[in-house]
Amino acid sequence: MTDHPPLRYGRAINTVFNKQRGLALGVALSGAGVAATFGPAFISSAIDAFGWRGAYYAMAVFTLIMGTVIVLVLSRLKSATAAANIDLHAAREDFKKAKASRTYWTIMAAIFCLSLGLGGLMIHFVPILLDIGFTTSDAVKVAGVIGIAVVLGRLLVGFAVDRMFAPRVAIAILFACICGVLALAIFGSVVAIPAAFVIGFSVGAEVDLIGYLVARYFGMHAYGQIYGRQYSTFLIATGLSPVILGAVRDVTGSYTASLFTAAAFIVVSAALFARLPKFEK
């Protein structure tokens, strides 16, 4: 669930949409969540019907069809081709200005800390459930709630940031996530389903927020350079998080301390989001 919008259509969405930018990003990004939720069942059915080689052909045909639809839609959006007319001087100046601002580094730090908390929770969630007494089959079912919550998070957060100050939306969601993670650490299996939901919802919010905040704070001239660096921070933290939470689990002998560690990272992230300034009109 660590997918992210490629610069190609991330820029297109941010360029074409203004008033409903958050919702547009949410709708576009929810596709990956839907695929993660229903894709395994589709592939399983294809394997049963056609064998594993036939399943590869089925995936190829599906990709070809959907790719053609995407190309046709984007080709009709004149604003989406604005990248060909970028003012390189303005892009360089905006990038320099962004790097010199506290906002740029605050967003980067907030995303880094959030990914340190959420990335490991996503990878370790089934083992966490096994650690607190779930059977493997029940743990997988509960973990499936995360996929649904990711899709809802992307859609609802996208809708919300078009109407409310985005960092406040982030803080509210992260507060719910912190409560869910701490509840899972303290109360165990009785809160597993709501904990799974708020974790998945927060992952969906995280994916929406990076592209939205970059566009709102820094504009579109240097969008690719700024977004690329913020995205790299996201990926680095997402890769480190499972290692950190796993190491904590190995040292302590249970996932309880890992859950508290993840919650601490998310608390720091929420505090950083609280320091972001108002958007310029």
Sequence and secondary structure as in RCSB ss.txt:
>XXXX:A:sequence
MTDHPPLRYGRAINTVFNKQRGLALGVALSGAGVAATFGPAFISSAIDAFGWRGAYYAMAVFTLIMGTVIVLVLS
RLKSATAAANIDLHAAREDFKKAKASRTYWTIMAAIFCLSLGLGGLMIHFVPILLDIGFTTSDAVKVAGVIGIAV
VLGRLLVGFAVDRMFAPRVAIAILFACICGVLALAIFGSVVAIPAAFVIGFSVGAEVDLIGYLVARYFGMHAYGQ
IYGRQYSTFLIATGLSPVILGAVRDVTGSYTASLFTAAAFIVVSAALFARLPKFEK
>XXXX:A:secstr
      HHHHHHHHHH STTHHHHHHHHHHHHHHHHHHHHHHHHHHHHHHHHHHHHHHHHHHHHHHHHHHHHHHH
T GGGGGGGG  HHHHHHHHHHHHTSHHHHHHHHHHHHHHHHHHHHHHHHHHHHHHTT  HHHHHHHHHHHHHHH
HHHHHHHHHHHTTS HHHHHHHHHHHHHHHHHHHHHHGGGGHHHHHHHHHHHHHHHHHHHHHHHHHHH STTHHH
HHHHHHHHHHHHHHHHHHHHHHHHHHHSSSHHHHHHHHHHHHHHHHHHTT      
